[in-house]
Amino acid sequence: MACPICNKPSTPRYRPFCSKRCADVDLAHWLRGDYNIPGEVLDETPPEDEEKR
């Protein structure tokens, strides 16, 4: 399996990545919001009925 960041062969310690650096690069992409999962946007405000409880 190739590293999804740099396409070098992956290593068992960092699988699916080849190194800690590539794993950290991938984590940074997630933290910045570069990756997302498609779907409907959810309204995060609770319905008024639940607020009164």
Backbone as ProteinMPNN parsed JSONL, in Angstrom:
{"seq_chain_A": "MACPICNKPSTPRYRPFCSKRCADVDLAHWLRGDYNIPGEVLDETPPEDEEKR", "coords_chain_A": {"N_chain_A": [[0.846, -1.179, 0.0], [0.545, 2.195, -0.814], [1.689, 5.304, 0.552], [-0.744, 7.713, 1.313], [-0.116, 10.407, 1.194], [2.493, 10.934, 0.075], [2.992, 8.884, -1.676], [5.008, 6.971, -1.3], [6.152, 3.671, -0.269], [4.198, 2.295, 2.401], [4.852, 2.035, 5.954], [4.803, -0.419, 8.559], [4.639, 0.695, 11.173], [3.526, 3.27, 10.879], [1.338, 2.898, 9.295], [-1.46, 3.844, 7.38], [0.536, 5.399, 6.365], [3.894, 6.492, 5.385], [5.636, 7.603, 7.154], [6.065, 9.439, 10.262], [5.959, 12.123, 9.697], [4.34, 12.289, 7.341], [1.968, 11.291, 8.43], [1.418, 13.307, 10.268], [1.058, 15.46, 8.514], [-1.305, 14.672, 7.262], [-3.036, 14.707, 9.49], [-3.004, 17.459, 10.017], [-4.35, 18.388, 7.745], [-6.946, 17.416, 8.295], [-7.495, 18.851, 10.673], [-7.498, 21.496, 9.771], [-9.722, 21.473, 8.237], [-9.65, 20.718, 5.618], [-10.434, 18.292, 4.582], [-13.59, 16.75, 4.156], [-16.734, 15.221, 4.904], [-19.178, 14.326, 2.711], [-22.551, 15.435, 2.872], [-25.76, 16.398, 4.234], [-26.089, 19.655, 5.614], [-26.423, 20.143, 9.034], [-28.747, 21.718, 11.177], [-27.713, 23.26, 14.013], [-29.03, 24.456, 16.117], [-31.193, 23.975, 18.843], [-34.612, 22.797, 18.776], [-37.341, 25.031, 19.651], [-39.112, 23.977, 21.549], [-37.595, 22.182, 23.091], [-35.816, 23.898, 24.338], [-37.249, 25.132, 26.377], [-37.474, 23.329, 28.433]], "CA_chain_A": [[0.0, 0.0, 0.0], [1.32, 3.428, -0.91], [1.338, 6.397, 1.453], [-1.682, 8.603, 0.625], [0.414, 11.762, 1.109], [3.642, 11.071, -0.833], [3.015, 7.691, -2.546], [6.076, 6.02, -0.978], [5.589, 2.484, 0.408], [3.871, 2.531, 3.81], [5.581, 1.235, 6.94], [3.849, -0.948, 9.544], [4.502, 1.563, 12.343], [2.695, 4.443, 10.576], [0.383, 2.507, 8.275], [-1.157, 3.691, 5.965], [1.54, 6.386, 5.961], [5.272, 6.006, 5.34], [6.418, 8.21, 8.23], [5.333, 10.309, 11.186], [5.746, 13.389, 9.005], [3.155, 12.184, 6.479], [0.811, 11.152, 9.316], [1.149, 14.648, 10.803], [0.52, 16.276, 7.414], [-2.701, 14.268, 7.109], [-3.763, 15.234, 10.64], [-3.15, 18.902, 9.805], [-5.427, 18.573, 6.759], [-8.215, 17.231, 8.991], [-7.703, 19.93, 11.637], [-7.805, 22.735, 9.035], [-10.999, 21.319, 7.555], [-9.444, 20.471, 4.193], [-11.215, 17.099, 4.251], [-14.932, 16.762, 4.714], [-17.572, 14.093, 4.544], [-20.365, 14.904, 2.081], [-23.837, 15.2, 3.51], [-26.566, 17.591, 4.471], [-25.694, 20.486, 6.746], [-27.401, 20.043, 10.107], [-29.001, 22.911, 11.974], [-27.261, 22.925, 15.352], [-29.837, 25.099, 17.14], [-32.251, 23.061, 19.273], [-35.984, 23.295, 18.575], [-37.787, 25.874, 20.763], [-39.77, 23.161, 22.576], [-36.573, 21.589, 23.953], [-35.158, 24.963, 25.083], [-38.082, 25.513, 27.506], [-37.422, 22.305, 29.489]], "C_chain_A": [[0.891, 1.242, 0.0], [0.791, 4.472, 0.076], [0.396, 7.351, 0.715], [-1.171, 10.042, 0.477], [1.502, 11.867, 0.047], [3.821, 9.891, -1.797], [4.22, 6.772, -2.353], [5.436, 4.8, -0.322], [5.326, 2.779, 1.886], [4.725, 1.64, 4.701], [4.586, 0.766, 7.991], [3.623, -0.005, 10.727], [3.542, 2.725, 12.092], [1.606, 4.148, 9.557], [-0.904, 3.285, 8.395], [-0.096, 4.656, 5.461], [2.933, 5.775, 5.97], [6.096, 6.524, 6.509], [5.516, 9.032, 9.134], [5.027, 11.649, 10.515], [4.491, 13.342, 8.139], [1.888, 12.009, 7.314], [0.428, 12.511, 9.884], [0.585, 15.583, 9.737], [-0.958, 15.955, 7.224], [-3.55, 14.798, 8.262], [-4.001, 16.74, 10.489], [-4.251, 19.199, 8.785], [-6.793, 18.436, 7.429], [-8.502, 18.41, 9.917], [-8.034, 21.264, 10.969], [-9.153, 22.661, 8.326], [-10.851, 21.11, 6.063], [-10.234, 19.258, 3.708], [-12.605, 17.29, 4.833], [-15.688, 15.552, 4.203], [-18.854, 14.677, 3.964], [-21.642, 14.525, 2.835], [-24.576, 16.508, 3.693], [-26.037, 18.345, 5.682], [-26.8, 20.407, 7.79], [-27.533, 21.371, 10.825], [-28.672, 22.57, 13.416], [-28.061, 23.614, 16.454], [-30.967, 24.151, 17.535], [-33.624, 23.646, 18.987], [-36.438, 24.066, 19.823], [-38.438, 25.068, 21.876], [-38.751, 22.597, 23.558], [-35.866, 22.65, 24.796], [-35.931, 25.311, 26.355], [-38.031, 24.512, 28.649], [-36.454, 22.619, 30.55]], "O_chain_A": [[1.874, 1.312, 0.738], [-0.399, 4.509, 0.387], [0.703, 7.762, -0.404], [-1.74, 10.817, -0.292], [1.463, 12.768, -0.791], [4.716, 9.914, -2.641], [4.436, 5.876, -3.168], [4.296, 4.878, 0.135], [6.133, 3.435, 2.545], [5.254, 0.621, 4.257], [3.623, 1.474, 8.288], [2.504, 0.077, 11.232], [2.815, 3.127, 13.001], [1.011, 5.077, 9.011], [-1.417, 3.373, 9.51], [0.15, 4.729, 4.257], [3.136, 4.68, 6.494], [7.139, 5.955, 6.83], [4.356, 9.288, 8.813], [3.967, 12.235, 10.737], [3.666, 14.255, 8.195], [0.835, 12.528, 6.942], [-0.757, 12.834, 9.974], [-0.277, 16.41, 10.034], [-1.774, 16.859, 7.044], [-4.658, 15.286, 8.041], [-5.085, 17.231, 10.802], [-5.002, 20.16, 8.948], [-7.695, 19.233, 7.174], [-9.624, 18.915, 9.947], [-8.769, 22.074, 11.534], [-9.668, 23.679, 7.865], [-11.808, 21.299, 5.312], [-10.653, 19.208, 2.552], [-12.77, 17.918, 5.879], [-15.319, 14.944, 3.198], [-19.547, 15.438, 4.639], [-21.766, 13.42, 3.363], [-24.079, 17.58, 3.351], [-25.59, 17.739, 6.656], [-27.975, 20.584, 7.47], [-26.542, 22.065, 11.052], [-29.291, 21.675, 13.991], [-27.792, 23.375, 17.631], [-31.629, 23.583, 16.666], [-33.782, 24.867, 18.959], [-35.971, 23.785, 20.927], [-38.327, 25.443, 23.043], [-39.028, 22.543, 24.756], [-35.362, 22.331, 25.873], [-35.32, 25.747, 27.331], [-38.505, 24.818, 29.743], [-36.307, 21.848, 31.499]]}, "name": "protein", "num_of_chains": 1, "seq": "MACPICNKPSTPRYRPFCSKRCADVDLAHWLRGDYNIPGEVLDETPPEDEEKR"}
